[in-house]
Amino acid sequence: MKNTTSAIVPYPDNEADLRSERFFRNLERYIADGQKGGILYEYQKKIVHDTARFLGAGVKRGYIEAPTGTGKTVLFVTLAEAFSYQDESPPKILVVTPTKDLVRQTQGGTKGDKGFAGFAPELSVGTFYSDTPSGLKGLEAQVTITTYASLAKLAAMPITVVRPDGTRKTRLVNKINEQFDIIFLDEGHKALGIGSRRIIEDITENKLIIGFTATPEYTASRSLAMLLPHLIHRLDLKEAIMLGMLSPVIPVTLAAPSTDAQKFSIGALGEYENKSLKELIYNNARNHMIIDIATRLIQAGNTPIIACIPGDEMTHPHQIAEQLSEQITTDADGEERLIRAVAVTSAVPATMRQKYYAQLEKGELDALTYIDVLTEGWDSQRANVIINARPTRSLVAARQRMGRILRNKPDGRPAIALDIADHISSSTAPQVSMADIFTLDSVTNGQLIGNTTSTHEQAMAATIDSLATTYQPIKKVKNLYTQYAALLETLPQLTRGQAQIKQDGKIRTFASAYRLTKRFNIDSFMLEHLRSDVETRQVRSGYEAIDAYDEDQIHEKIAGLPDSGRRGHGLTVNDKKYVNLHDLAGIIERKYSQPDLPKSEFEAVVRRAITADDDLIFTKRFRARTHRGVTLYTAQTMIEMHKAEMIVAQIGNMLSD
């Protein structure tokens, strides 16, 4: 590090306490003495210098953004060593990681390991988490490694003292504030969970906190900068690949076999809800595609990991692993054998997961299927393919799973990142694509990012071309998720089903379809009938852009419908009898005990039954009159009685299957 040209900002003595000044001076000496100069990447050396600038400005809350696999563990081990350098009373350091697996990895076991044992063996290191056998002894070391789940125990630890009279008193002590000077947050975006965030916000201001993350945006509305406001250094994914710090990668996107438009619901954090992905778990054509692709890639000498769909007691990763293990490949000696694949999930004990990881590295396993557990902290010298079988709206998850395959391989072969792209309906928020992951406007299918040998490039191109003969490649993938997120920021926010929009000096109220259903009894059929002359606006509802309708215009349109009186059952028009769809749904519910039939499926059956223009009629019913004399109505969609009887019978058959 002696030859670096990075200047260090002089320390402003009046802006920080003596403890932080001591860390800063230790770091200055560490840099000046060229410690770890032959081990760190140039970019890592620059981060150490940028951290000195950060401290020199008297700041105590900041984060470092760098892709997975670029040596963040080495960085905070180096900084721990640097902050303690030649210090007679070295600081106490707390390292917080997401998982128990990462605790062990960060601690290391021997000098050959990554982690403290390998890079800073002179530092005493202990652990504190649920399985730590030594209990509180881990807190006696200079460095303590814990998990985010264990932070709550450290923040409110019961301490019992014996009084002079022999009685005991127990009080809760915040051991983070009491014991530690420096806190490192590995995968720092995890600190944005409600519990962890509250604990970290309560850490006293004189403590130094530095986060390390590949993905500072936890969700569309929560970023690590909200908790640690100062960016110390940023290195993006493509830059890291082009610098040769990560493996070159070939993005591939293949269309899923089904052409049906998928409608996935969005959860509270903006991700697709597990229950809406459920049907993909049992989609045989899609699963066959995943298994066939994995088999071909293994046969070509690659090692895939397969990100599977959550839910249903983690059925999908086990199902894919079992079916993949029934496929045949040819080994290096030309002998045929069965593929060896296993599933790793949070239900698999940590010791067993470590065993599987070791078997994969030794070549004793050909593939892993997984849910979530490989998304953070697991890197492999052998795994070079990710098959994304789970659609996601989490940029964090997408970048984390990409990072699992980007560690440089001993033979220099590039990685393949392969998306199974489902056809998503226009009403569903788009999933994260390869273009979004690389922060590009678009990505060309099969185009190498980074540099590799012509031999490797030709071999990979042949493998990808063979897949394209069977499955439909998507030639150019756009950053639709990024565009959608930018659009959301410009839209008015929906509150209680309404958005107030000022236009031509007048405040207008636009309502969501859900609010119109609740207030005016408008179903999808009625909305289609009324909306032609009603103004609509796109508004933001959580993490989605939806249509909202001018509420006054909707009611005016309802008021213009024919009056059905108070009868929703048995209304006669032109010698045909009709029944209200709402009443029909009630009849079905009473006839079939607690039918498991979502509203969308009920409406789908109705749509199939409609064959003539007069099968449905649209009417209104008087609801109330306001104190200002305004008459309010509810809408009624009515279906011809014979069709209604057919629908009841069809639903009965569906429920009995």
Buried (B, 14 or more C-beta within 10 A) or exposed (E): BEEBEEEBEEBEEEEBEEBBBBBBBBBBBBBEBEBBEEEBBEBBBBBBBBBBBBBBBBBBBBBBBBBBBBBBBBBBBBBBBBBBBEEEEBBBBBBBBBBBBBBBBBBBEEEEBBBBBBBBEEBEBBBBBEEBEEEEEBBEBBBBBBBBBBBEBBBBBEEEEEEEEEEEEEEEBBBBBEBBBBBBBBBBBBBBBEEBBEBBEEBEEEBBBBBBBBBBBBBBEBBBBEBBEEBBBEBBBBBBBBBEBBBBBBBBBBBBBBEEEBEBEBBEBBBBBBEBBBEBBEBEEBBEBBBBBBBBBBBBEBBBBBBBBBBBEBBBBBBBBBBBBEBEBEEEEEEEEEBBBBBBBEEBEBEEBBBBBEBBBEEEBBBBBBBBBBBBBBBBEBBBBBBBBBBBBBBBBBBBBBBBBBBBBEEEBBBBBBBBBBEBEEEBBBBBBBBBBBBBEBBEBBEBBBEBEEEBBEBBEEBBEBBBEEBEBBEEBBBBBBBBBEEBEEBBEBEEBBBEBEEEEEEBBBBBBEBBBEBBBBBBBBBEBBBEEBBEBBBBBBBBBBBBBBBBBBBEBBEEBEEBEEBBBEBEBEEBBBBBBBBBBEBBEEEBEEBEBEEEEBBEBBEEBBEEEEBBBBBBBEBEEEEEEEEBBBBBBBBBBEBBEBBBEBBEEBBEE
